[in-house]
Amino acid sequence: MHLAASVEVRRRIRVVCGGVEERYHWCIMDAAWWWNAIWSVIPTIVIGAMFGLIIYAALNADRKVRQERKSIEVEERERFEAERARRAES
């Protein structure tokens, strides 16, 4: 029984590896399998990178808007305080 199973496994390896029996287990997975795996992962990586860039741009824009708004508020506050001081003197 054990010998028959071994012969069956060897026959399957020969079929998958193109008639060449090798010692390495990776001969069962041919190059097409690896290319399919790579092409399956590439879209996920590209879309993830695009999502990351969009989020980065949005956060960067928000940060710049907040900085600009803060500087405008400081200028307005200074102008308001100067106007208040001028009215208090009168």
Secondary structure per residue as TSV (DSSP state, phi and psi in degrees):
chain	resnum	aa	ss	phi	psi
A	1	M	-	360.0	-44.1
A	2	H	H	-65.2	-40.1
A	3	L	H	-64.6	-39.8
A	4	A	H	-65.3	-39.8
A	5	A	H	-65.3	-40.4
A	6	S	H	-63.3	-41.3
A	7	V	H	-64.2	-39.7
A	8	E	H	-64.4	-42.4
A	9	V	H	-63.6	-43.3
A	10	R	H	-63.8	-38.5
A	11	R	H	-64.0	-41.4
A	12	R	H	-65.3	-40.8
A	13	I	H	-62.9	-41.5
A	14	R	H	-62.2	-40.2
A	15	V	H	-66.8	-45.4
A	16	V	H	-69.9	-40.4
A	17	C	T	-86.3	10.7
A	18	G	T	76.2	31.6
A	19	G	T	89.7	-4.4
A	20	V	-	-108.6	120.1
A	21	E	-	-90.0	126.4
A	22	E	-	-119.9	163.7
A	23	R	S	-81.6	-23.4
A	24	Y	S	-80.7	140.7
A	25	H	G	-73.5	-19.8
A	26	W	G	-74.4	-8.0
A	27	C	G	-67.0	-19.6
A	28	I	G	-67.7	-35.6
A	29	M	S	-94.1	109.1
A	30	D	-	-79.7	178.3
A	31	A	H	-64.3	-33.1
A	32	A	H	-61.4	-35.4
A	33	W	H	-63.2	-43.5
A	34	W	H	-65.7	-42.0
A	35	W	H	-63.6	-39.7
A	36	N	H	-63.2	-39.7
A	37	A	H	-64.6	-43.1
A	38	I	H	-64.7	-47.6
A	39	W	H	-67.1	-20.2
A	40	S	H	-79.0	-29.4
A	41	V	H	-88.1	-29.9
A	42	I	H	-57.3	-47.6
A	43	P	H	-59.1	-37.5
A	44	T	H	-64.2	-42.1
A	45	I	H	-65.7	-44.1
A	46	V	H	-63.9	-46.3
A	47	I	H	-65.4	-38.0
A	48	G	H	-63.4	-40.0
A	49	A	H	-65.9	-41.9
A	50	M	H	-63.5	-42.2
A	51	F	H	-61.3	-43.6
A	52	G	H	-61.8	-41.3
A	53	L	H	-65.8	-39.8
A	54	I	H	-64.5	-44.5
A	55	I	H	-63.6	-42.0
A	56	Y	H	-60.4	-45.3
A	57	A	H	-63.3	-41.4
A	58	A	H	-64.6	-44.1
A	59	L	H	-67.2	-38.2
A	60	N	H	-65.3	-43.7
A	61	A	H	-62.9	-42.2
A	62	D	H	-61.9	-41.3
A	63	R	H	-63.2	-42.7
A	64	K	H	-66.9	-39.3
A	65	V	H	-64.2	-41.9
A	66	R	H	-63.8	-40.0
A	67	Q	H	-63.9	-44.3
A	68	E	H	-64.4	-43.0
A	69	R	H	-62.8	-39.5
A	70	K	H	-64.0	-42.2
A	71	S	H	-66.9	-36.9
A	72	I	H	-65.7	-42.0
A	73	E	H	-63.1	-39.0
A	74	V	H	-63.6	-45.3
A	75	E	H	-61.4	-44.5
A	76	E	H	-63.7	-41.1
A	77	R	H	-63.4	-42.7
A	78	E	H	-63.6	-42.4
A	79	R	H	-63.8	-42.3
A	80	F	H	-63.6	-44.0
A	81	E	H	-65.3	-37.8
A	82	A	H	-66.7	-40.9
A	83	E	H	-65.6	-39.5
A	84	R	H	-64.7	-42.2
A	85	A	H	-65.6	-39.3
A	86	R	H	-65.5	-38.9
A	87	R	H	-68.6	-34.9
A	88	A	H	-68.5	-31.1
A	89	E	H	-72.1	-28.4
A	90	S	-	-77.3	360.0
